[in-house]
Amino acid sequence: MSGKADPRPAGEGTTSRARLDRGRGALGPALELVHTGRAPTRAVLTAELGVTRATAGAVAAELEALGLIRVDARPTAAAGSQGRPSHRLEVAREGPVVLAAQVHSDGFRAALVGLGGRIVATTPSCETVDADPAKVLGAAVDAGAELLRRTGRRCVGAGLAVPSAVTEPEGLALNPLHLAWPAGAPVREIFAERIRAAGVPGPAFAANDVNLAALAEHRHGAGRGSRDLLCVATGHRGVGGALVLDGRLHTGSSGLALEVGHLTVNPEGRPCHCGGRGCLDVEADPLALLTAAGRAPGPEG
């Protein structure tokens, strides 16, 4: 509960609290529906949660009291529509944020991301990556912590994206081939330690960058509204893949599913960082495409 005094009459407040008690388990699912844009109105929220309209109203009111969403009780009716329009729901623009950090072969960056996937603030990209992952992750966390101090936003957690398969549940960067990091670097543990040391509240999480990109596209981008999504991406170096099935990221039993970059597509092709030859990772990444086009890589290549 929010802890705020209830201005409604005693009987009405008691009834509302009873409805909220019945729907308390729906608070998380309801916030996710609004966060991902799948419940733009209270009517849609009611249908998606499978609860009564009164319970959905109590849940929405509690999320608003917590500063997580905003409820427009008097929305403008669309031209030609009949009846009273349903209350509109949207994420609170001044709500909590997470600290997001990304490391790639040419640098790293930190940002604050709010509900709805909106980027609130970001740091300039650092264009050097040390061979010691602890130094890099410490610098990224410090940059993000400075953003939090400067903006005064409430932080509820932190996430790290790295260009490597990350094992589950250990959180080891199994093959950071485009970085000078040792194979098996405990990136999740290091990141969590740096987060605690910087005084950033909330849990810390680390995962493969393309897996996280696929989730973002599924929730907020090109794949929003679909059940399944296949993502094949090229970044600063290499080729990665990820798969969302029935709304959930498919990572396999140990977090290593869909490492498409190391499928052999040309047995006589370029040598790969993994020790193989002709992997998709080196045959079709940005550097290979520039080379095939007869162009020299630029400052970001």
C-alpha positions in Angstrom: 0.0 0.0 0.0 1.1 3.6 -0.5 0.8 4.7 3.1 -1.1 7.9 2.0 -4.3 9.0 3.8 -7.4 7.9 2.0 -9.6 11.0 1.4 -12.7 9.0 0.5 -15.6 8.3 2.9 -14.9 5.5 5.4 -17.2 3.0 3.7 -16.0 3.7 0.2 -12.3 3.4 1.3 -13.0 0.1 3.1 -14.7 -1.3 -0.1 -11.8 -0.1 -2.3 -9.3 -1.7 0.1 -11.2 -5.0 0.0 -11.2 -4.9 -3.8 -7.4 -4.2 -3.8 -6.9 -7.1 -1.4 -8.6 -9.4 -3.8 -6.5 -8.0 -6.7 -3.2 -7.5 -4.9 -1.6 -10.3 -6.9 -2.5 -8.4 -10.0 -0.4 -5.3 -9.2 2.7 -6.7 -10.9 0.9 -8.0 -14.0 -1.1 -4.8 -14.2 2.1 -2.6 -14.1 3.7 -4.8 -16.8 0.6 -4.4 -19.1 0.8 -0.6 -18.8 4.6 -0.6 -19.0 4.5 -2.5 -22.3 1.6 -0.5 -23.7 -0.8 -3.4 -23.8 -3.3 -1.8 -21.4 -3.9 1.8 -22.6 -7.3 1.9 -20.9 -8.9 0.5 -17.7 -11.3 -1.5 -19.8 -8.4 -3.3 -21.5 -6.7 -3.8 -18.2 -9.9 -5.4 -16.8 -10.1 -7.8 -19.7 -6.4 -8.7 -19.7 -6.3 -9.3 -15.9 -9.6 -11.2 -15.9 -10.9 -9.4 -12.9 -14.0 -7.2 -12.2 -14.0 -3.6 -13.3 -14.1 -2.5 -9.7 -11.0 -4.6 -8.8 -9.1 -3.3 -11.9 -10.0 0.3 -10.8 -8.6 -0.4 -7.3 -5.4 -1.9 -8.7 -5.0 1.1 -11.1 -5.6 3.5 -8.3 -3.0 1.9 -6.1 -0.4 1.9 -8.9 -1.1 5.6 -9.3 -0.7 6.2 -5.6 2.7 4.5 -5.7 3.8 6.9 -8.4 4.0 4.2 -11.1 1.2 5.1 -13.5 -1.2 8.0 -14.2 -4.9 7.5 -14.6 -6.9 10.0 -16.8 -10.5 9.7 -15.5 -11.9 12.1 -18.0 -10.4 11.2 -21.4 -11.6 12.9 -24.6 -14.0 10.7 -26.5 -13.0 9.8 -30.1 -15.1 11.4 -32.8 -18.2 9.3 -33.6 -17.8 7.1 -30.5 -20.7 6.3 -28.2 -20.8 6.0 -24.5 -18.4 7.1 -21.8 -14.7 6.4 -22.7 -12.7 4.2 -20.4 -10.1 5.8 -18.1 -6.8 6.1 -19.9 -3.7 4.6 -18.3 0.0 5.6 -18.9 3.2 5.2 -17.1 4.3 8.0 -14.8 7.0 10.0 -16.5 8.5 10.9 -13.2 8.4 7.4 -11.9 11.3 5.1 -10.9 14.2 4.3 -13.2 16.8 1.5 -13.6 20.5 2.0 -14.3 21.3 0.4 -17.6 24.9 -0.2 -18.7 26.1 -1.6 -22.1 29.7 -2.8 -23.0 30.8 -3.4 -26.5 34.1 -3.8 -28.3 34.5 0.0 -28.9 33.4 1.3 -25.5 30.7 1.4 -22.9 27.8 3.6 -21.9 25.4 4.0 -19.0 21.8 5.3 -19.0 18.8 5.7 -16.8 15.6 4.1 -18.2 12.1 4.7 -17.0 8.8 2.8 -17.2 7.7 2.4 -20.8 11.3 2.0 -21.9 11.9 5.7 -22.0 15.5 6.8 -21.8 15.6 9.5 -19.1 19.4 10.4 -19.2 22.5 8.9 -20.7 26.2 9.4 -20.4 28.6 10.0 -23.3 30.1 6.8 -24.7 33.5 5.9 -23.4 35.6 4.7 -26.3 38.1 2.5 -24.5 37.6 -0.9 -22.8 40.1 -2.1 -20.3 41.2 -5.8 -20.3 40.0 -5.9 -16.6 36.2 -6.3 -16.6 36.1 -5.0 -13.0 37.6 -1.6 -14.1 35.1 -1.3 -17.0 32.1 -2.2 -15.0 33.1 0.0 -12.1 33.5 3.0 -14.4 30.1 2.3 -16.0 28.4 2.0 -12.7 30.1 5.2 -11.4 28.9 7.1 -14.5 25.3 5.8 -13.9 25.5 6.7 -10.2 26.4 10.2 -11.2 23.4 10.4 -13.5 21.2 9.3 -10.5 22.7 12.0 -8.3 22.3 14.7 -11.0 18.7 13.8 -11.8 17.5 12.9 -8.3 15.5 9.9 -9.7 14.6 6.9 -7.6 16.4 3.8 -8.8 14.9 0.3 -8.4 17.6 -1.9 -10.0 20.4 -2.2 -12.6 21.1 -4.2 -15.7 24.2 -4.9 -17.8 24.4 -5.9 -21.4 27.6 -7.6 -22.7 28.7 -8.9 -26.1 29.0 -12.5 -24.9 26.9 -15.5 -24.0 26.2 -15.3 -20.3 25.7 -18.6 -18.5 22.7 -19.3 -16.2 22.5 -19.2 -13.3 26.2 -18.3 -12.7 26.3 -15.1 -14.8 29.7 -15.8 -16.4 30.7 -14.2 -19.7 31.5 -17.4 -21.5 33.0 -16.0 -24.7 33.7 -12.3 -24.7 35.5 -12.8 -28.0 35.4 -9.1 -29.0 36.8 -7.9 -25.7 40.1 -8.6 -24.1 38.3 -10.1 -21.1 39.1 -13.6 -19.9 36.6 -16.3 -20.9 34.3 -17.1 -18.0 34.6 -13.7 -16.4 32.0 -13.5 -13.5 30.4 -10.3 -14.9 27.1 -10.6 -13.0 28.9 -10.9 -9.7 31.3 -8.1 -10.5 28.5 -5.8 -11.6 26.4 -6.5 -8.5 29.5 -5.8 -6.3 30.1 -2.4 -8.0 26.4 -1.6 -7.8 26.4 -2.2 -4.0 29.6 -0.3 -3.6 28.2 2.7 -5.4 25.1 2.7 -3.2 22.7 2.1 -6.1 19.6 0.4 -4.6 17.8 -2.7 -6.1 19.0 -5.9 -7.7 21.6 -6.1 -10.4 21.4 -8.3 -13.5 23.6 -9.1 -16.4 22.9 -10.8 -19.8 23.9 -11.1 -23.4 23.3 -7.8 -25.3 21.3 -9.4 -28.2 19.0 -11.3 -25.7 18.2 -8.0 -24.0 17.7 -6.3 -27.4 15.2 -9.0 -28.4 13.3 -8.4 -25.1 13.2 -4.7 -25.7 11.9 -5.1 -29.3 9.3 -7.6 -28.1 8.0 -5.3 -25.3 8.5 -1.8 -26.8 9.6 -2.1 -30.4 9.0 -3.9 -33.7 7.7 -7.1 -32.0 5.2 -5.5 -29.6 2.0 -7.4 -29.6 3.5 -10.6 -31.1 3.8 -13.8 -29.2 7.1 -14.9 -30.8 10.1 -12.9 -32.1 13.4 -13.9 -33.8 16.2 -11.3 -33.6 19.4 -11.5 -35.5 21.6 -8.4 -34.9 24.9 -7.0 -35.9 26.5 -4.5 -33.6 30.0 -3.0 -33.4 31.4 -6.4 -34.0 30.0 -9.8 -34.8 26.5 -11.3 -35.3 24.2 -12.4 -32.5 20.8 -14.0 -32.3 17.9 -14.3 -29.8 14.5 -15.9 -29.7 11.4 -14.9 -27.8 8.8 -17.7 -27.6 5.3 -17.2 -26.2 6.4 -13.9 -24.7 9.4 -15.4 -22.9 13.1 -15.2 -23.8 14.4 -18.6 -24.9 17.8 -19.1 -23.4 18.1 -22.9 -23.1 19.1 -24.8 -20.0 22.2 -22.8 -19.4 21.6 -19.4 -21.1 23.5 -20.3 -24.3 20.7 -20.8 -26.8 20.8 -19.3 -30.3 24.4 -18.4 -30.5 24.0 -18.0 -34.3 27.2 -16.1 -34.7 29.3 -19.2 -34.7 27.4 -21.2 -37.3 29.7 -22.0 -40.2 28.5 -20.4 -43.4 31.7 -20.5 -45.4 34.1 -23.4 -44.5 36.9 -21.6 -46.5 36.1 -18.2 -45.1 37.8 -15.8 -42.6 39.3 -17.1 -39.3 37.0 -16.5 -36.4 37.8 -15.4 -32.8 36.4 -18.7 -31.6 39.0 -20.7 -33.4 36.8 -21.8 -36.3 36.7 -20.5 -39.8 33.9 -18.9 -41.8 31.5 -18.3 -38.9 28.6 -15.9 -39.5 30.2 -13.7 -36.8 33.1 -12.8 -39.1 31.5 -13.3 -42.5 28.6 -10.9 -42.1 29.5 -8.5 -39.3 29.8 -4.7 -40.0 33.6 -4.9 -40.6 33.1 -7.7 -43.1 30.4 -5.8 -45.0 32.6 -2.7 -45.2 35.5 -4.7 -46.4 33.3 -6.4 -49.1 32.1 -2.9 -50.2 35.7 -1.7 -50.5 35.4 0.8 -47.8 37.7 1.4 -44.8 36.1 1.3 -41.4 35.4 4.8 -39.9 36.0 5.9 -36.3 33.0 3.7 -35.2 33.9 0.8 -37.4 
